[in-house]
Amino acid sequence: MTLFDELEFSNLQLDQHGSLAVLTINRPKALNALNSDTLTEIGQVVDLIAENADISALIVTGAGEKAFVAGADISELSELNNVYSGRELSLSGQEVMQSLNNLPLPTIACIQGFALGGGLELALACDIRIASPRARMGLPEASLGVIPGFGGTQRLPRLIGAGRALDMLITGRQVDAEEALQMGLVNYVSDEPLSKAREVAEQMIRNAPISLALIKEAVRRGAHISVEEGMEIEADLFGMAVATSDFAEGTRAFLDKRRPEFKGE
Ligand code: CAA
């Protein structure tokens, strides 16, 4: 029996392995494209995980080997025909991606196959990305007469630099796993991306959970301000970290030459 056994989703699967949650986008007939129901369900899962102290890391992946997520659902997009409905859809998608990005625990996108448009934007909202050698990533929105609307124009340049991001955005070309690794778009390439994601997640969650939340907060808040302002934030959060009992436990365990037992307190 896991925390998620009672829950039913139409377009997702949510599994629990110990304290690790695995969210699988599951619309294989549409290459796991994000329609509005799927986005709503992702938002619900993120809220659930945010409130659940038993979960310490989240892996996001797609069902099947062909696609992680092939973008926003184009049949739904094609119904949009005015400024207001377009803005509304973008804001609601951004809100879901932002809530994923703001989770205080580590998040890993496990990319097999295509991660295009809104699919790549979903992966960009995670902390790190692990790809299979056959993964292909891109933001092809301009080829549809639209632009990325779930954070891609903002997150991609911040991750890989404006020049590389503009190349991907303006050509709309797909990059393979090797190129994505070279440009820092993905962190690891593995023949077994899900096993690799679990291995990395296990490594992350051995660390003190409050440290992980504070590190994420420091990086997020520091991204768009001066180094001096960022240092202030870092000092404040460092102060919060040393006031935790996990800090006392971590340092004591080091001195006692044993593994620490963190409690998230
Ligand atoms: N939305 C809805 N359906 C999609 C889809 C999408 N994004 N991507 C694929 N599908 C559907 C196809 O329509 C097809 O359905 P049918 O079998 O019913 O015809 C099925 O999935 C399989 O797809 P293909 O036959 O096209 O498979 P392929 O192997 O020939 O090509 C692909 C694969 C290159 C990924 C191609 O499907 C493709 O280009 N998909 C669209 C990618 C894209 O443009 N994504 C960006 C969407 S816009 C966006 O995301 C905006 C935003 O930022 C908010």
py3Dmol code that shows the C-alpha trace and the ligand (Angstrom):
import py3Dmol

protein = """\
ATOM      1  CA  MET A   1       0.000   0.000   0.000  1.00  0.00           C
ATOM      2  CA  THR A   2       1.461   3.367  -0.991  1.00  0.00           C
ATOM      3  CA  LEU A   3       0.263   6.932  -0.523  1.00  0.00           C
ATOM      4  CA  PHE A   4      -0.956   7.054  -4.104  1.00  0.00           C
ATOM      5  CA  ASP A   5      -2.872   3.757  -4.324  1.00  0.00           C
ATOM      6  CA  GLU A   6      -6.255   5.429  -3.874  1.00  0.00           C
ATOM      7  CA  LEU A   7      -5.676   8.062  -6.543  1.00  0.00           C
ATOM      8  CA  GLU A   8      -6.839   7.768 -10.127  1.00  0.00           C
ATOM      9  CA  PHE A   9      -5.690   9.905 -13.005  1.00  0.00           C
ATOM     10  CA  SER A  10      -6.814   9.743 -16.636  1.00  0.00           C
ATOM     11  CA  ASN A  11      -3.560  10.820 -18.239  1.00  0.00           C
ATOM     12  CA  LEU A  12      -0.909  10.069 -15.641  1.00  0.00           C
ATOM     13  CA  GLN A  13       0.476   7.300 -13.555  1.00  0.00           C
ATOM     14  CA  LEU A  14       1.901   8.034 -10.135  1.00  0.00           C
ATOM     15  CA  ASP A  15       4.045   5.427  -8.388  1.00  0.00           C
ATOM     16  CA  GLN A  16       5.912   5.409  -5.140  1.00  0.00           C
ATOM     17  CA  HIS A  17       9.152   3.535  -4.445  1.00  0.00           C
ATOM     18  CA  GLY A  18      10.046   4.200  -0.830  1.00  0.00           C
ATOM     19  CA  SER A  19      10.295   7.969  -0.580  1.00  0.00           C
ATOM     20  CA  LEU A  20      10.708   8.398  -4.330  1.00  0.00           C
ATOM     21  CA  ALA A  21       7.696   9.360  -6.473  1.00  0.00           C
ATOM     22  CA  VAL A  22       7.600   8.634 -10.208  1.00  0.00           C
ATOM     23  CA  LEU A  23       5.141  10.607 -12.311  1.00  0.00           C
ATOM     24  CA  THR A  24       4.591   9.121 -15.784  1.00  0.00           C
ATOM     25  CA  ILE A  25       2.718  11.151 -18.383  1.00  0.00           C
ATOM     26  CA  ASN A  26       0.560   8.521 -20.031  1.00  0.00           C
ATOM     27  CA  ARG A  27      -1.144   9.480 -23.317  1.00  0.00           C
ATOM     28  CA  PRO A  28       0.869   7.294 -25.671  1.00  0.00           C
ATOM     29  CA  LYS A  29      -1.581   7.678 -28.583  1.00  0.00           C
ATOM     30  CA  ALA A  30      -0.730  11.388 -28.682  1.00  0.00           C
ATOM     31  CA  LEU A  31       2.948  10.841 -27.749  1.00  0.00           C
ATOM     32  CA  ASN A  32       2.062  12.009 -24.218  1.00  0.00           C
ATOM     33  CA  ALA A  33       1.129  15.510 -25.454  1.00  0.00           C
ATOM     34  CA  LEU A  34      -0.097  17.860 -22.736  1.00  0.00           C
ATOM     35  CA  ASN A  35      -3.772  18.630 -23.116  1.00  0.00           C
ATOM     36  CA  SER A  36      -5.455  20.794 -20.481  1.00  0.00           C
ATOM     37  CA  ASP A  37      -6.669  17.787 -18.455  1.00  0.00           C
ATOM     38  CA  THR A  38      -3.112  16.428 -18.292  1.00  0.00           C
ATOM     39  CA  LEU A  39      -1.774  19.798 -17.191  1.00  0.00           C
ATOM     40  CA  THR A  40      -4.426  19.985 -14.480  1.00  0.00           C
ATOM     41  CA  GLU A  41      -3.486  16.509 -13.269  1.00  0.00           C
ATOM     42  CA  ILE A  42       0.229  17.363 -13.209  1.00  0.00           C
ATOM     43  CA  GLY A  43      -0.649  20.407 -11.082  1.00  0.00           C
ATOM     44  CA  GLN A  44      -2.629  18.181  -8.698  1.00  0.00           C
ATOM     45  CA  VAL A  45       0.278  15.759  -8.351  1.00  0.00           C
ATOM     46  CA  VAL A  46       2.722  18.585  -7.675  1.00  0.00           C
ATOM     47  CA  ASP A  47       0.422  19.976  -4.950  1.00  0.00           C
ATOM     48  CA  LEU A  48       0.063  16.522  -3.448  1.00  0.00           C
ATOM     49  CA  ILE A  49       3.807  16.000  -3.356  1.00  0.00           C
ATOM     50  CA  ALA A  50       4.419  19.474  -1.938  1.00  0.00           C
ATOM     51  CA  GLU A  51       2.139  18.602   0.995  1.00  0.00           C
ATOM     52  CA  ASN A  52       3.524  15.120   1.557  1.00  0.00           C
ATOM     53  CA  ALA A  53       6.495  14.889   3.884  1.00  0.00           C
ATOM     54  CA  ASP A  54       7.017  11.187   3.032  1.00  0.00           C
ATOM     55  CA  ILE A  55       8.147  11.988  -0.514  1.00  0.00           C
ATOM     56  CA  SER A  56      11.733  13.186  -0.865  1.00  0.00           C
ATOM     57  CA  ALA A  57      12.296  13.245  -4.652  1.00  0.00           C
ATOM     58  CA  LEU A  58      10.256  13.202  -7.844  1.00  0.00           C
ATOM     59  CA  ILE A  59      11.077  11.689 -11.231  1.00  0.00           C
ATOM     60  CA  VAL A  60       8.986  12.873 -14.195  1.00  0.00           C
ATOM     61  CA  THR A  61       8.889  10.673 -17.278  1.00  0.00           C
ATOM     62  CA  GLY A  62       6.710   9.671 -20.229  1.00  0.00           C
ATOM     63  CA  ALA A  63       5.044   6.345 -21.015  1.00  0.00           C
ATOM     64  CA  GLY A  64       6.708   4.286 -23.742  1.00  0.00           C
ATOM     65  CA  GLU A  65      10.033   4.693 -25.464  1.00  0.00           C
ATOM     66  CA  LYS A  66       8.937   6.941 -28.311  1.00  0.00           C
ATOM     67  CA  ALA A  67       8.261  10.139 -26.382  1.00  0.00           C
ATOM     68  CA  PHE A  68       8.802  11.853 -23.082  1.00  0.00           C
ATOM     69  CA  VAL A  69       6.194  14.441 -24.094  1.00  0.00           C
ATOM     70  CA  ALA A  70       5.702  15.704 -27.692  1.00  0.00           C
ATOM     71  CA  GLY A  71       4.520  19.157 -26.592  1.00  0.00           C
ATOM     72  CA  ALA A  72       1.277  20.883 -25.825  1.00  0.00           C
ATOM     73  CA  ASP A  73      -1.661  19.119 -27.466  1.00  0.00           C
ATOM     74  CA  ILE A  74      -1.837  20.618 -30.943  1.00  0.00           C
ATOM     75  CA  SER A  75      -5.502  19.728 -31.503  1.00  0.00           C
ATOM     76  CA  GLU A  76      -6.382  21.797 -28.425  1.00  0.00           C
ATOM     77  CA  LEU A  77      -3.977  24.572 -29.426  1.00  0.00           C
ATOM     78  CA  SER A  78      -5.605  24.806 -32.837  1.00  0.00           C
ATOM     79  CA  GLU A  79      -8.856  25.932 -31.159  1.00  0.00           C
ATOM     80  CA  LEU A  80      -7.188  29.075 -29.825  1.00  0.00           C
ATOM     81  CA  ASN A  81      -7.926  32.136 -31.917  1.00  0.00           C
ATOM     82  CA  ASN A  82      -7.542  35.263 -29.831  1.00  0.00           C
ATOM     83  CA  VAL A  83      -5.082  37.055 -27.564  1.00  0.00           C
ATOM     84  CA  TYR A  84      -7.036  36.271 -24.391  1.00  0.00           C
ATOM     85  CA  SER A  85      -7.433  32.526 -24.828  1.00  0.00           C
ATOM     86  CA  GLY A  86      -3.775  32.214 -25.849  1.00  0.00           C
ATOM     87  CA  ARG A  87      -2.570  34.192 -22.847  1.00  0.00           C
ATOM     88  CA  GLU A  88      -4.841  32.178 -20.550  1.00  0.00           C
ATOM     89  CA  LEU A  89      -3.462  28.835 -21.777  1.00  0.00           C
ATOM     90  CA  SER A  90       0.102  30.067 -21.453  1.00  0.00           C
ATOM     91  CA  LEU A  91      -0.465  31.355 -17.910  1.00  0.00           C
ATOM     92  CA  SER A  92      -2.098  28.133 -16.770  1.00  0.00           C
ATOM     93  CA  GLY A  93       0.727  26.012 -18.234  1.00  0.00           C
ATOM     94  CA  GLN A  94       3.355  28.313 -16.736  1.00  0.00           C
ATOM     95  CA  GLU A  95       1.707  28.065 -13.329  1.00  0.00           C
ATOM     96  CA  VAL A  96       1.955  24.261 -13.360  1.00  0.00           C
ATOM     97  CA  MET A  97       5.607  24.343 -14.520  1.00  0.00           C
ATOM     98  CA  GLN A  98       6.442  26.963 -11.911  1.00  0.00           C
ATOM     99  CA  SER A  99       4.873  24.952  -9.101  1.00  0.00           C
ATOM    100  CA  LEU A 100       6.939  21.941 -10.230  1.00  0.00           C
ATOM    101  CA  ASN A 101      10.040  24.128 -10.360  1.00  0.00           C
ATOM    102  CA  ASN A 102       9.341  25.499  -6.876  1.00  0.00           C
ATOM    103  CA  LEU A 103       9.003  22.100  -5.176  1.00  0.00           C
ATOM    104  CA  PRO A 104      11.435  22.023  -2.236  1.00  0.00           C
ATOM    105  CA  LEU A 105      12.593  18.494  -3.094  1.00  0.00           C
ATOM    106  CA  PRO A 106      14.789  17.279  -5.990  1.00  0.00           C
ATOM    107  CA  THR A 107      13.049  16.742  -9.326  1.00  0.00           C
ATOM    108  CA  ILE A 108      14.501  14.799 -12.261  1.00  0.00           C
ATOM    109  CA  ALA A 109      13.165  14.615 -15.823  1.00  0.00           C
ATOM    110  CA  CYS A 110      13.834  11.216 -17.373  1.00  0.00           C
ATOM    111  CA  ILE A 111      13.688  11.761 -21.146  1.00  0.00           C
ATOM    112  CA  GLN A 112      13.226   8.858 -23.530  1.00  0.00           C
ATOM    113  CA  GLY A 113      12.384   9.769 -27.126  1.00  0.00           C
ATOM    114  CA  PHE A 114      10.893  13.138 -28.053  1.00  0.00           C
ATOM    115  CA  ALA A 115      10.794  16.060 -25.628  1.00  0.00           C
ATOM    116  CA  LEU A 116       9.418  18.815 -27.799  1.00  0.00           C
ATOM    117  CA  GLY A 117       7.715  22.141 -27.123  1.00  0.00           C
ATOM    118  CA  GLY A 118       5.750  21.929 -23.874  1.00  0.00           C
ATOM    119  CA  GLY A 119       7.474  18.578 -23.266  1.00  0.00           C
ATOM    120  CA  LEU A 120      10.902  20.154 -23.173  1.00  0.00           C
ATOM    121  CA  GLU A 121       9.429  22.953 -21.075  1.00  0.00           C
ATOM    122  CA  LEU A 122       8.222  20.338 -18.576  1.00  0.00           C
ATOM    123  CA  ALA A 123      11.737  18.868 -18.472  1.00  0.00           C
ATOM    124  CA  LEU A 124      13.226  22.363 -18.065  1.00  0.00           C
ATOM    125  CA  ALA A 125      11.036  22.925 -15.003  1.00  0.00           C
ATOM    126  CA  CYS A 126      12.794  19.991 -13.283  1.00  0.00           C
ATOM    127  CA  ASP A 127      16.112  20.402 -11.452  1.00  0.00           C
ATOM    128  CA  ILE A 128      18.071  18.089 -13.724  1.00  0.00           C
ATOM    129  CA  ARG A 129      17.501  16.095 -16.913  1.00  0.00           C
ATOM    130  CA  ILE A 130      18.615  12.554 -17.782  1.00  0.00           C
ATOM    131  CA  ALA A 131      18.232  11.418 -21.397  1.00  0.00           C
ATOM    132  CA  SER A 132      18.401   8.137 -23.272  1.00  0.00           C
ATOM    133  CA  PRO A 133      20.793   8.140 -26.256  1.00  0.00           C
ATOM    134  CA  ARG A 134      17.732   8.173 -28.541  1.00  0.00           C
ATOM    135  CA  ALA A 135      16.181  11.276 -26.965  1.00  0.00           C
ATOM    136  CA  ARG A 136      15.463  14.264 -29.199  1.00  0.00           C
ATOM    137  CA  MET A 137      14.755  17.683 -27.796  1.00  0.00           C
ATOM    138  CA  GLY A 138      13.546  20.903 -29.341  1.00  0.00           C
ATOM    139  CA  LEU A 139      11.223  23.881 -29.230  1.00  0.00           C
ATOM    140  CA  PRO A 140       9.489  23.723 -32.640  1.00  0.00           C
ATOM    141  CA  GLU A 141       6.733  26.216 -31.778  1.00  0.00           C
ATOM    142  CA  ALA A 142       7.742  28.744 -34.457  1.00  0.00           C
ATOM    143  CA  SER A 143       7.023  26.081 -37.083  1.00  0.00           C
ATOM    144  CA  LEU A 144       3.403  26.119 -35.865  1.00  0.00           C
ATOM    145  CA  GLY A 145       3.160  29.915 -35.892  1.00  0.00           C
ATOM    146  CA  VAL A 146       3.309  30.184 -32.128  1.00  0.00           C
ATOM    147  CA  ILE A 147       6.066  30.552 -29.502  1.00  0.00           C
ATOM    148  CA  PRO A 148       6.855  28.454 -26.421  1.00  0.00           C
ATOM    149  CA  GLY A 149       4.253  29.283 -23.803  1.00  0.00           C
ATOM    150  CA  PHE A 150       5.123  27.112 -20.802  1.00  0.00           C
ATOM    151  CA  GLY A 151       8.378  28.863 -19.853  1.00  0.00           C
ATOM    152  CA  GLY A 152      10.700  27.815 -22.689  1.00  0.00           C
ATOM    153  CA  THR A 153      11.750  31.308 -23.802  1.00  0.00           C
ATOM    154  CA  GLN A 154      12.750  32.084 -20.219  1.00  0.00           C
ATOM    155  CA  ARG A 155      14.184  28.834 -18.836  1.00  0.00           C
ATOM    156  CA  LEU A 156      16.162  27.653 -21.867  1.00  0.00           C
ATOM    157  CA  PRO A 157      18.399  30.769 -22.227  1.00  0.00           C
ATOM    158  CA  ARG A 158      18.999  30.825 -18.478  1.00  0.00           C
ATOM    159  CA  LEU A 159      20.116  27.197 -18.612  1.00  0.00           C
ATOM    160  CA  ILE A 160      22.247  27.075 -21.779  1.00  0.00           C
ATOM    161  CA  GLY A 161      22.848  30.754 -22.640  1.00  0.00           C
ATOM    162  CA  ALA A 162      20.975  33.098 -24.957  1.00  0.00           C
ATOM    163  CA  GLY A 163      22.971  32.256 -28.111  1.00  0.00           C
ATOM    164  CA  ARG A 164      22.393  28.520 -27.966  1.00  0.00           C
ATOM    165  CA  ALA A 165      18.784  28.979 -26.890  1.00  0.00           C
ATOM    166  CA  LEU A 166      18.067  31.387 -29.735  1.00  0.00           C
ATOM    167  CA  ASP A 167      19.572  28.913 -32.201  1.00  0.00           C
ATOM    168  CA  MET A 168      17.205  26.197 -30.942  1.00  0.00           C
ATOM    169  CA  LEU A 169      14.211  28.545 -30.723  1.00  0.00           C
ATOM    170  CA  ILE A 170      14.619  30.216 -34.095  1.00  0.00           C
ATOM    171  CA  THR A 171      15.571  27.156 -36.141  1.00  0.00           C
ATOM    172  CA  GLY A 172      13.153  24.939 -34.180  1.00  0.00           C
ATOM    173  CA  ARG A 173      15.659  22.138 -34.772  1.00  0.00           C
ATOM    174  CA  GLN A 174      15.854  19.016 -32.634  1.00  0.00           C
ATOM    175  CA  VAL A 175      19.063  18.268 -30.759  1.00  0.00           C
ATOM    176  CA  ASP A 176      20.104  14.724 -29.939  1.00  0.00           C
ATOM    177  CA  ALA A 177      21.215  13.504 -26.519  1.00  0.00           C
ATOM    178  CA  GLU A 178      24.915  13.988 -27.180  1.00  0.00           C
ATOM    179  CA  GLU A 179      24.536  17.603 -28.284  1.00  0.00           C
ATOM    180  CA  ALA A 180      22.143  18.254 -25.398  1.00  0.00           C
ATOM    181  CA  LEU A 181      24.783  16.927 -23.002  1.00  0.00           C
ATOM    182  CA  GLN A 182      27.483  19.101 -24.540  1.00  0.00           C
ATOM    183  CA  MET A 183      25.373  22.246 -24.220  1.00  0.00           C
ATOM    184  CA  GLY A 184      24.293  21.477 -20.648  1.00  0.00           C
ATOM    185  CA  LEU A 185      20.667  20.933 -21.591  1.00  0.00           C
ATOM    186  CA  VAL A 186      20.832  17.453 -20.037  1.00  0.00           C
ATOM    187  CA  ASN A 187      23.013  16.372 -17.132  1.00  0.00           C
ATOM    188  CA  TYR A 188      23.456  12.686 -17.969  1.00  0.00           C
ATOM    189  CA  VAL A 189      22.896  10.357 -20.930  1.00  0.00           C
ATOM    190  CA  SER A 190      22.194   6.748 -20.065  1.00  0.00           C
ATOM    191  CA  ASP A 191      21.005   3.608 -21.877  1.00  0.00           C
ATOM    192  CA  GLU A 192      18.818   3.026 -18.818  1.00  0.00           C
ATOM    193  CA  PRO A 193      17.645   6.557 -18.030  1.00  0.00           C
ATOM    194  CA  LEU A 194      15.043   5.521 -15.453  1.00  0.00           C
ATOM    195  CA  SER A 195      17.545   3.434 -13.476  1.00  0.00           C
ATOM    196  CA  LYS A 196      20.036   6.282 -13.723  1.00  0.00           C
ATOM    197  CA  ALA A 197      17.375   8.739 -12.517  1.00  0.00           C
ATOM    198  CA  ARG A 198      16.643   6.515  -9.525  1.00  0.00           C
ATOM    199  CA  GLU A 199      20.347   6.185  -8.772  1.00  0.00           C
ATOM    200  CA  VAL A 200      20.852   9.962  -8.896  1.00  0.00           C
ATOM    201  CA  ALA A 201      17.693  10.541  -6.837  1.00  0.00           C
ATOM    202  CA  GLU A 202      18.964   8.105  -4.179  1.00  0.00           C
ATOM    203  CA  GLN A 203      22.263   9.984  -4.078  1.00  0.00           C
ATOM    204  CA  MET A 204      20.415  13.296  -3.663  1.00  0.00           C
ATOM    205  CA  ILE A 205      18.082  12.137  -0.935  1.00  0.00           C
ATOM    206  CA  ARG A 206      20.876  10.816   1.232  1.00  0.00           C
ATOM    207  CA  ASN A 207      21.575  14.488   1.946  1.00  0.00           C
ATOM    208  CA  ALA A 208      19.733  16.616   4.469  1.00  0.00           C
ATOM    209  CA  PRO A 209      16.293  17.504   3.025  1.00  0.00           C
ATOM    210  CA  ILE A 210      16.276  21.015   4.460  1.00  0.00           C
ATOM    211  CA  SER A 211      19.683  21.638   2.850  1.00  0.00           C
ATOM    212  CA  LEU A 212      18.226  20.545  -0.501  1.00  0.00           C
ATOM    213  CA  ALA A 213      15.251  22.887  -0.138  1.00  0.00           C
ATOM    214  CA  LEU A 214      17.500  25.784   0.890  1.00  0.00           C
ATOM    215  CA  ILE A 215      19.955  25.113  -1.978  1.00  0.00           C
ATOM    216  CA  LYS A 216      17.073  25.164  -4.460  1.00  0.00           C
ATOM    217  CA  GLU A 217      15.769  28.384  -2.928  1.00  0.00           C
ATOM    218  CA  ALA A 218      19.220  30.023  -3.018  1.00  0.00           C
ATOM    219  CA  VAL A 219      19.769  29.122  -6.673  1.00  0.00           C
ATOM    220  CA  ARG A 220      16.239  30.161  -7.689  1.00  0.00           C
ATOM    221  CA  ARG A 221      16.261  33.496  -5.863  1.00  0.00           C
ATOM    222  CA  GLY A 222      19.846  34.238  -6.885  1.00  0.00           C
ATOM    223  CA  ALA A 223      19.299  33.705 -10.591  1.00  0.00           C
ATOM    224  CA  HIS A 224      18.231  37.227 -11.514  1.00  0.00           C
ATOM    225  CA  ILE A 225      19.933  39.519  -9.028  1.00  0.00           C
ATOM    226  CA  SER A 226      23.430  40.884  -8.413  1.00  0.00           C
ATOM    227  CA  VAL A 227      26.073  38.614  -6.868  1.00  0.00           C
ATOM    228  CA  GLU A 228      26.074  40.884  -3.794  1.00  0.00           C
ATOM    229  CA  GLU A 229      22.323  40.484  -3.292  1.00  0.00           C
ATOM    230  CA  GLY A 230      22.683  36.757  -3.917  1.00  0.00           C
ATOM    231  CA  MET A 231      25.360  36.537  -1.203  1.00  0.00           C
ATOM    232  CA  GLU A 232      22.928  38.137   1.266  1.00  0.00           C
ATOM    233  CA  ILE A 233      20.344  35.489   0.449  1.00  0.00           C
ATOM    234  CA  GLU A 234      22.950  32.747   0.747  1.00  0.00           C
ATOM    235  CA  ALA A 235      24.043  34.012   4.180  1.00  0.00           C
ATOM    236  CA  ASP A 236      20.421  34.120   5.408  1.00  0.00           C
ATOM    237  CA  LEU A 237      19.744  30.582   4.190  1.00  0.00           C
ATOM    238  CA  PHE A 238      23.093  29.329   5.555  1.00  0.00           C
ATOM    239  CA  GLY A 239      21.997  30.718   8.926  1.00  0.00           C
ATOM    240  CA  MET A 240      18.726  28.809   8.659  1.00  0.00           C
ATOM    241  CA  ALA A 241      20.625  25.612   7.812  1.00  0.00           C
ATOM    242  CA  VAL A 242      22.949  25.749  10.821  1.00  0.00           C
ATOM    243  CA  ALA A 243      19.944  26.226  13.106  1.00  0.00           C
ATOM    244  CA  THR A 244      18.520  22.797  12.115  1.00  0.00           C
ATOM    245  CA  SER A 245      18.995  19.601  14.096  1.00  0.00           C
ATOM    246  CA  ASP A 246      20.037  17.911  10.831  1.00  0.00           C
ATOM    247  CA  PHE A 247      23.077  20.202  10.776  1.00  0.00           C
ATOM    248  CA  ALA A 248      23.974  19.104  14.304  1.00  0.00           C
ATOM    249  CA  GLU A 249      23.461  15.476  13.236  1.00  0.00           C
ATOM    250  CA  GLY A 250      25.439  15.855   9.973  1.00  0.00           C
ATOM    251  CA  THR A 251      28.479  17.401  11.623  1.00  0.00           C
ATOM    252  CA  ARG A 252      28.322  15.022  14.623  1.00  0.00           C
ATOM    253  CA  ALA A 253      28.099  12.005  12.293  1.00  0.00           C
ATOM    254  CA  PHE A 254      31.152  13.218  10.374  1.00  0.00           C
ATOM    255  CA  LEU A 255      33.154  13.571  13.571  1.00  0.00           C
ATOM    256  CA  ASP A 256      31.918  10.186  14.837  1.00  0.00           C
ATOM    257  CA  LYS A 257      32.855   8.619  11.449  1.00  0.00           C
ATOM    258  CA  ARG A 258      29.339   7.261  10.799  1.00  0.00           C
ATOM    259  CA  ARG A 259      26.534   7.933   8.307  1.00  0.00           C
ATOM    260  CA  PRO A 260      24.166  10.717   9.379  1.00  0.00           C
ATOM    261  CA  GLU A 261      20.493  10.046  10.022  1.00  0.00           C
ATOM    262  CA  PHE A 262      18.651  13.101   8.825  1.00  0.00           C
ATOM    263  CA  LYS A 263      15.107  13.779   9.994  1.00  0.00           C
ATOM    264  CA  GLY A 264      14.295  16.911   8.007  1.00  0.00           C
ATOM    265  CA  GLU A 265      14.227  18.972  11.200  1.00  0.00           C
TER     266      GLU A 265
END
"""
ligand_1 = """\
54
CAA
N -0.270 17.174 -29.900
C -1.248 16.317 -30.271
N -1.002 15.143 -30.875
C 0.277 14.829 -31.125
C 1.338 15.657 -30.782
C 1.031 16.885 -30.128
N 1.985 17.742 -29.709
N 2.503 15.090 -31.161
C 2.159 13.914 -31.730
N 0.828 13.748 -31.722
C 0.058 12.621 -32.228
C 0.013 12.644 -33.740
O -1.011 13.508 -34.185
C -0.268 11.189 -34.053
O -1.624 10.940 -33.826
P -2.460 9.970 -34.834
O -1.770 8.621 -34.722
O -3.836 9.983 -34.272
O -2.307 10.557 -36.183
C 0.502 10.457 -32.960
O 0.719 11.411 -31.917
C 1.867 9.972 -33.425
O 2.566 11.068 -33.972
P 3.197 11.073 -35.447
O 2.410 10.187 -36.354
O 3.365 12.491 -35.868
O 4.611 10.374 -35.143
P 5.953 10.577 -35.951
O 6.875 9.521 -35.461
O 5.712 10.657 -37.406
O 6.500 12.010 -35.475
C 6.973 13.759 -33.891
C 6.834 12.240 -34.146
C 8.157 14.320 -34.666
C 7.166 13.970 -32.386
C 5.676 14.456 -34.382
O 4.565 13.794 -33.793
C 5.595 15.908 -34.035
O 6.243 16.722 -34.659
N 4.754 16.245 -33.023
C 4.511 17.630 -32.655
C 5.690 18.239 -31.936
C 5.447 19.707 -31.668
O 5.327 20.518 -32.573
N 5.352 20.067 -30.381
C 5.143 21.428 -29.965
C 3.677 21.659 -29.706
S 3.329 23.361 -29.444
C 3.699 23.651 -27.830
O 4.184 22.803 -27.102
C 3.348 25.049 -27.367
C 3.740 25.400 -25.986
O 4.895 25.620 -25.667
C 2.730 25.615 -24.986
"""
view = py3Dmol.view(width=600, height=400)
view.addModel(protein, "pdb")
view.setStyle({"model": 0}, {"cartoon": {"style": "trace"}})
view.addModel(ligand_1, "xyz")
view.setStyle({"model": 1}, {"stick": {}})
view.zoomTo()
view.show()
